[in-house]
Amino acid sequence: MSNPLILIPARMASTRLPGKPLAPIAGEAMIVHVWRRACESRLGRVAVATDAPEVAAAVRAAGGEAVMTRADHPSGSDRIYEALLALDPQARHDVVVNVQGDLPTIEPETIRTVFAPLADEAVDIATLAAVITREEERTDPNVVKAVGTPIGPGLLRALYFTRATAPWGEGPLLHHIGLYAYRRTALVRFVGLAPSTLEQRERLEQLRALEAGMRIDVAIVPAVPLGVDTPHDLERARILLESRNA
């Protein structure tokens, strides 16, 4: 019964890889690959939200939809909220899926999976995680861990997100994947909240929602999609996609 809108925030001012949305991979800009994967999920309408005319031009040249947003947004959530108001002032879309613009190899099925937890009307926000398999990731503060209580096969209710190694003790740890599906009402509420204490301490935006009493459910997927943050990541993405297209 839902009518989702997939939004892909993309900005040129990356500190570690400037201009990465337009980085060429297998003959196309990275942002175009992400847009294509989102379209292949067949969840619904897809648009790129950007502050760079050249990114919008690349998406439109590939046949996609792009919307210009301000350059001073503090987060991707704020950027997609501005895009939502511009693209859908009539509020026809009741769910907003935020797909990061640096995931060129993401599987369409992974995008579809993030929508599944919203089948429960009590869920405000849905997100993803995968079981950590590399030992070094367990203690890496750059790998955010999702901590939750199981509520069904491959599904958790989130209790906390942290850069620490958690939970303590024997058992699997979960690598949080920053892909979200918001009920429209939840996104409106979320961007209206002030940054919270734990959000600022952990530097994790999703903690703002938990501290405000919003419910986040986590769907488990088989693997973490490759995020492109460095030249090394970009080369890995090129190898993967060029071999896939060969």
Secondary structure, 3 states (H helix, E strand, C coil): CCCEEEEEEECCCCCCCCCHHHCEECCEEHHHHHHHHHHHCCCCEEEEEECCHHHHHHHHHCCCCEEECCCCCCCHHHHHHHHHHHHCCCCCCCEEEECCCCCCCCCHHHHHHHHHHHHCCCCCEEEEEEECCCHHHHCCCCCCEEEEEEEECCEEEEEEEECCCCCCCCCCCEEEEEEEEEEHHHHHHHHHCCCCHHHHHHCCCHHHHHHCCCCEEEEECCCCCCCCCCHHHHHHHHHHHHHHHC
